[in-house]
Each structure stands twice: as structure tokens, then as C-alpha cells.
Amino acid sequence: MNHHQKIQHLYLRAGFGATPQEVQSMAALSLDEIIGKLFEGSSVPADLNFMKYPLSKKQERKGASAFKILKMILQSRREMEDLNIVWLNRMAAAKAPLREKMTFFWHNHFATSVPFGFLMQVQNNTLRNHALGKFSELLHAVAKDPAMIIYLNNQQNKKDAPNENFAREVMELFTLGEGNYSEKDIKEAARAFTGWTVNRKGQFQFNVSEHDEGEKEFLGIKGKFSGEDILNFILGQKQTALFITSKIYGEFVNGKIHQDRVNNLADKFFKSGYDISLLIKNIFSAEWFYDDENAGNKISSPVELIVRCKRMIDLQFDDDVALLNLQKALGQVLFFPPNVAGWKGGSAWIDSSSLLLRLNLAQSLLHDGKIKYRPKPEFEDKPVDESDDDGYRLISDWALLTSYFINVPDDSLFDSVAACLIQCSRDKIKRAEIEKISNADSKENRIIKLAANLMSLPEFQLI
């Protein structure tokens, strides 16, 4: 892997890809300098402030009425879809995308979806503010996040009738991993989280009267523990560092876990007090991160694919519905994870319909700029007459690519464009066929056709 390829690899994992101009602008810098700039550019979080606080000052004093809550629920889906577009566009426009990428990662790790758009924005801002900080602080913040409490039913967790949902998931999915705690630990932890609720102002509130003050035994330790105590006990287990490190390694390096590397990273992560930035820097700075086996081995998630296309060719849609439906058709809609376990990723992204759509996306831009796709139906959806479906219009701007490659000699053009767009091995690409169907009446059009044809290959889906 040469230096340009290493930069591309870094930006596909630490962000959503880089244009050839961006890669060229960094070519004279060392990898350590580039990594430093990534972190420097993402050092200050910027909240999403698309939605205003939904309560008036008068309403805030007493909290939302039942009617107001119902109204917010009815409005929430559209609000969350609007928020989806705002975040997606921010990902595409980010100059230093590391914080957006890490927020995206934690959005899937702490998968949540509740019918209150403003609370989902609050959670997103909690994730982005802690995305590169200490995991210990992030865990405590998310545990008291109103959307999370509602989603995992801790509203119903009361001393006379404990609800185990939150206690179970905080260990199984968020920290220790399945098999590293007992059923008794779940029951005792649930008692410690009793009284953690959300008030009618949409804020975390500790209801003392509903909290179980009795002695509990958790992970073999006895005491009158609070919810905060339980989280700290979990953080005190090195297994938590190992679980989080394994998940980050699988997402940012390779789905095939290299246990020795993960053990070493987890040890440093644990000793650092769960410093996320240090863990990510240790990964991106490691020589093995740039090994051929770790490049082009990950199937782009739908959001990663869409954002990469927006960054590379300024892919736009005729309306927001088209962009939302594309996410639905590909199987990943921001703010609407399938369940608390989040999106599975990997080969789960690909089925016969989604693969065809992925491959046709760039090709449609070469013809009439229209593409037909239908969101994967939900159980309540009614059949739609496809004869009435005129498709969606796509808009693109290939100027970034054409201007970069316009002076590349014809006999080197294929290799240059392919090196920019394909991260995995290009041995199986039928070069002669691609070049034949990429013939055009001008150099600009040849570059566009060549790029679109390469983006229509399965290899483009691998980052």
C-alpha cells in the first residue's frame, strides 16, 4: 500500500472517504501528521441544533401535558426524518470528519429510537460531545439520557416492580458482553436503577420514592448500591475495555478479530481510564492498520456509501423523500435502528435487491439521471402499484474528479481512477471491458464514464 492508498484507507475508516484533491493535499505529510490533523479538526464538538426545545416557558414550569406529549409523538417521525437529512448533510460536508464518524459509531452502539424527535437530537448531541472523550463519562451520560431511559423501559422500573430491560442491555450490549454476568446480576442491577426516570420536561429525574434502598449483591459485591455504583463496578471490569475495544477494532480495522492486538489495545484503553481518543490514535498509528489484509475488507454501510458518494461526486436528490427512501431501501435509516442491538453490518448489508441498487446508483447518473427504488416494506405497508412510480431524479457534479484526472495520460487513466475509487485488490476487475464501455467523445466524459463504471462494481462497495 503506497502513501496515497494509506491516506485513502485512513479517511475511509476515520471518516467517509476523501476526494483525490484532499488526498493530494496531504501527500507531503506523514501519517502521524495527518492523524494529528484529524483529531485537531474534531477537537471541538458542534451540536445539532435543528430542533428547538418544544415547550414554551409556561409549559416548561409544569411540564408537558398529555395532549402536548401526544402532539409531539404525532410530529416526531417527520421531525426525525428532517433531523436525519441534517445529520447526513453534515457528515458529507465535514472538513474533519472523525467526530461525525465516531458519533455514527456510538449511534449504532447505543442504538435508540423513541417517538420524540427533540430527545433524539439531545441524545445525538450527548454522543457527539463524548464521542472522543472518556467512555466512562459517555456511559454515565447515556445511562441518564431521556431517550435511552424511555426506549429501554426504565420509566417502568420501580422498587415494587423492577423492570430488567435497561440493566440487561447495559451489560449485554453496551459494556460487558453476553456471558460475562449472571441473571442475578441483572436483577440486582435493575433494583439499583429503580427511580431513574424522565420528567414531563424531557429531562432525567431521580425519583427517590421509587428507588430500592435495600442491600444488593452485584458481581459478588454487597452494598446499598445506586445506579451510578453499578456503572462504576462495570467500568472496573477489564472485560468492559475488552468488549468495547473488540467492537471498535471490528468496525474500524477488520471484522476478523486479531486477539493479541485487541488485548494489547484494551489493556492500554483500560489503564488510560477509557480514553477513546487514545484508543483510536493507537489503532490509526499502528503499522498493521495499513496492512493489505485490513484494506478494502469492509462492506460500506448504506450511510457510509451515500455520504462517500455525496463527498466524491456531490450526489444530490430531487427531494428529501428520495434520500430517506434510499436509506430505507438499502437497510439503514439514521435514528431508526432495527432494535437495541443496532444494525448488524457486514454481509447483512447485502441482499439481492440492495446489491442491485448499490451497483445501479452510479450507472443511473450516466443515463437519464433517474433511478427507481422502493423502501423495504414494513409489515403494515400496503402493496404499491409500481406502474405509477416514475422513479427519483439524481443530481451529481463530477467536476472534482474530471479536474483532477484531466491531465493524466490516457494510458494511465484507468489505473489512476481505479486507485482512487477501489481499495481492495483490483486483480479480478475486467479492465479491457471497463475501458471499452468507457469510451467517450471527450476526455471529461471518458473520466466520468470510467469513474461511474468503476463505482458500479462490487469492489467499490468495499472500503
N, C-alpha and C positions, 0 to 999 in steps of 0.2 A: 504494500500500500504506500503510494507516494504521499508527499506532504499535502497536495491538494485533496486527495482522497481522504486523508485523515481529518482535514478540516470539514469536509462534507459529512463524514461519518459523525464527527462530534456534534455538528449542528443538526443532524437528523435525530440524534438522541437527546441532546440538551435543548433542542428547540423543535422547529418544524421544517427544517431544511434551509439552505442558503442559496441565493442566486449565484450564478458564476461570477458576477461582479463583486459580490460580497466575499466570496472565496478568494478571488484575486487580490482584493484589498488587504487581505490578511496573510498573503503568501510569504511576505518577508518576516513575519513574526514567528516566534517559536510557539509550540503548543502551550507551554506554560503561560506565555504572554496572552494568548488567545483565551485560554481558560480564565485567566485573571480578568480580562475584559468582560467575559460572560457574567462573572459574579459581580463585578463592579457595576455593570449596567443594570443588574437586577437587585441591587442592594436596597433600594427604597421601594417598598410596595405602593401601588396606586390602586385604591379601592374602585370597585364598580359602583357608581352612584346613579345608575339608570333610573331606579325606582325611589321615590320619596317615601318617607315614613307615612304609612297610610292613615294614621289617626290625627285628628285635629287636637289642638291644645285642650279643648274642652273634653273630648273623648279620652285623651290620654290620662286625665285626672282620675277617671273612674275605670278606664279600660274599655275595650271594645264590647259593645252589646252583642247579643245573639244574632240580631239582624245584620250588624256590621260584619261579624265573622262569616255569616252565610254569604254576604255580598263579596267579601274577599275571596272566599272559596270559588265562587262562580266566575270571578275575574282572573283567578290565578293561572289557569292554563295559558291564556293568551299572554299574560304578563311574563310567565316563564319562557314562553316561546320568543318573546321580544328580547328577554334577557339572554337567551341562547344566542341570538344573532349578534347582540352587542359583544358578548364574550368571544365568539368566533372571529369577529372582525378585529378585535383587539389582539388575538393570537396571531392573526395574519399580518398585522401592522407593527408588531413588537420589534423594536430595534435590538433589544437584548432579551431574547425570549425565554431565558431559563426559568424565571419566576412563573411565567404562564405555563410552561411545561410541567413544573413541579406542582402548581395548583391543579392542573389537569390530572396529574398522578394521584394527588390526595383526594380529588373529587371522586375518583373511582375506588380508592382505598376506603374512604369513609362514605360509601355510597348512600345517598339520601334523596328522597323525593317526597315532598309534602305539598298539599294544595294551598300554599301561602307563598306567593311569589316574592314578597319582600323578605321573608325569612330565608328563602333560598339564596337571595342576594347577600344577606347577613352571613350565612354560612360560607359562601364563596369568598367573602372578604376575610373571614376568620382563617380560612385555608391559605389564602394568598399572603396574609400578614405573617403567618407562621411557617410558610412553605419551605423556607431555607433557614429556619431558626432551630430551636431545640424540639425534638419530638416529644419530650416530656411536657413542654408547655403547650404544644399542639394538642396532645391527647387530653390534657385537662380542659383546654378551651372547647374542643369538640364535644367532650362529655357533657358540658353545660350549654351546648348550642341548642337553642329552642327547636330548630328543625329536627335535629337528631333525637331530642327527647320525645317529640311528638311522633316521629317516624317509628321509633322502637318502643313505643307504648309506655315510656316511663311516667307519663301522666297518670297512668293507672296503677303505678307501683306504690302501694300504701301498706302501712305496717300490719294491718289486719288481713290484707290480701296481696302479698308480694307478686309482682309481675317480673318474670325472669328474662324477658326478651333482651333488654339492654345489657344486663350483666353477662348473658351468654355471648352475645355478639362482640362485646368489647374485648372478650378474651379469645374467642374463636377466630374472628375476622380482623380485629384491629391490633392485637398485641401478641398473645402467646402462641396462637395457632392451635388447631384441633388436637386433642390428645395430651395437652400439657396442663391440664387442670381436671378436677373431678366434678361430678354432679353436685356434690356437697359444696364445693367452692362456688358454683353458680348460685345455689340457693342462699348461701351466706352473703355473697356479694350483692345479690338482689336486695337483701334486707338493709345493707349499708346504703344503697341508693334510694331507699324509700324517702319520699318527701321532695325529691328533685323534680320540679315541675316547671311549667311555663304559665305566667300570669296573662291576664287579658290585655296587657300592653305589649305582648310578644317578647317578654324578657324572662330569663331564667329566674326562678324563685325557689328558695328552700323553705318548704312548709314543715316547720318543726313539729307540728301536731300530728303529722303523718309519718314521721321518721321513727324507725325502730331503734330505740336507745339501748337495747339489750346486748349482751355479750355475743360475739360471733367468732367463728373459727374459720380463717381463710388461709389457704396454703400452709396449714399446720400451725398458724399463729393465732392466739386468742386475744380478744380485747373488744372494747366497745367502739368498733370502727365506724368511721364515716365513709362516704363515697370517695372523698379525696384520699383517705388512707388506703382504700382498695387500689386505686390507681397508682399510688406510690409503691405499694407492695408489688404490683405487676411490673412497674418500671425497674424495680430492684432485681427482677429476674433476668439473667443474661439471655434467657430464651427469647425475651421480647426483642432485644437487639438483634438476635439471630434471625427471628421471623421477619422483622422489618428489612434487614439487610438482604435477606434472600429474595424478598419481593421486589426490592429496588434493583438488585442485580438482574433478576429475571426480566424486568421491564427495560432497563437501560443498557444491559450488556448482552445477555443470552438466556433464552428460556431453559437451556440445559445448564443447570447449576453446577459450577465448579466449587465443590465444597471447601477445599482448602483456602481458596481465595475468599469465599464468603465468611469462613471462620475468622480469618485474619482481619477482614474489614469490620466484622461485627465486634470483635474484641476492641478495636480502636473506637468504634462507634459508642460502645458501652462505657469505656473509660473516659470518653470526651463529654459524658453527660448527655448523650444522644444529640450531638451536633450534626444536623442534617447536611449543612454546607460542607463540613469536613468530610463526611462520608462520600458525598457526590464528587468533591475535589479528588479524593483518593482514587475513586473509580476513573474519572476522566484523565487523571495524570498517570495512570498505570500503563506500562508498555503493552500489557496483554489486552487492554481495552481496544487497541488498534490492530490486533491480530486479525488475519483474514477470516478466521472462523467466527469472529464476532461482528463482522460487517455484512450487511445485506442478508441477515438471517431472521429478521423480524417482519411479520406482515403488518403493514401500516393499519392502524385503526381507521375507521371511517373519518373521524375528526382530523387525525393526522394527515390523511390523504387529501381531504378537502382544503385544509389550511396550506399544505405544501403547494397545491395547485394554485391557490389564491396568491401565494407569495411568488411563485415561479412565472405564472402567465396572467396574473391578475384576474383569475376566474371570477365572474360575477353571474348573477341570476336575475331574471326579469322581475322577480318579486321574492319576498322573504318566504312565502309558502313553498316555492320551489326548493329553496335551500333547506328548509325544515323537512320537506318530504324526501329529499335526497338522503339526509341523515337517517330518516326512518327506513327508507328502502335498503340502506347499507347496514342498518342494525345498531346504530349508536346515536342517541339524541342527548345532547348535553342537558342536565337537570332531570333526566328521565331514565335513570338506570333500571335494569330489569328487576333487581331485588337488592337486598342489603349486601350481597356478595359482589355486586358490581358486574361489569362486563368481563367475560372470561378471557377474551383476547385470543391471540394465536390463530390456530386453524379455525376457531369458532367464528372468525370474521367472514369466512368464505363458504358460500354455498353456490349452487348453480346460478341462481338469479343475481346474487350480489356480485359474483365474479364477472358475469357478463356486463353488468352495469359499470363496474370499475374499468373494464377494458374498453368499453364504448364511450367513456366520458370524454377523453381527448379526441377520439375519432369524430365525434359529433360536431366538434368545432371546425373540422375541415370541410364540412358539407353545408347544411343549411343552418347550423348553429342551434338545432333543436334536438332534444332527447326526450324519450318517453320513459318514465319510471313510475312505479306505484309503491307507496309505502306498504310494508308488510302488514297485512290485515290483522287487526285485533279481533278478539272473539265476538264483539258486538257489531263489527263492521258489516254493512250490507254490500252485496255484490254491486260492482260499478260497471256500467256499460262502457267498455274501452273504446268503442267506435266514436264516442263523443270526446275522447281525450286527444287534444291536439299537441300534447307534449309541452315541455318547458323550453324557453329560449335561454341559451347560454351566451355570455359575452366574455371575450378574452382579449388580452393585449400581449402579443408576442414580441414586443419591441425590445424587452430586456434580453431575450435570447438572440434575436436577429442581430442586434447591435453588437453583442459580444462575439458572435461567431462569424460576422460578415467578412472579416479579413483572414479567416482560416483557409488555407489552401484546400481546394476541392478534394484532393486525395487524402486529406487528413480530417475532413469534416465529420465523417461518421464516427471515427474514434473519439474526436473531441466532444461531440454532443453526447455520445453514449457514456463517456466518462463522467459527464456532468449529471446525467439522469439515472444511471444504473449503478448501484452499489455492489451487487453480488457479481459472481462470475458471469462473463459475457460469452463463454465458450459455446453455449447452446443457441445463441441468437443467430438466426439465418441472415447474415449480413447482406449477401447478394440480393435476397428478396426485399429486404427493407430498403436498400438503396434504389432498387428498381422501381418500387412503388412511391418513392420519394422524389422522383424526377419532377422538375417544375421549370417554368419559363423564366424564373429569376432566382438569384441567389437567396433573397429573402424568403421566397415561397418554398424553396428547397429546404431551407433550415426549419421552417415551420412544419412542413410535412414530415421531415425526418424526426423532429422532436415529438410530434404528435404520434407518429408510428411507434417510436420507442416507448412513449408513455402508455401505449396500448398493449404493451407486452406484460405478461405476468411478472417479469423481472423488475419492472418499475414499482410493483407493489411491495417489494422487499426493501427495507431500509436498514 
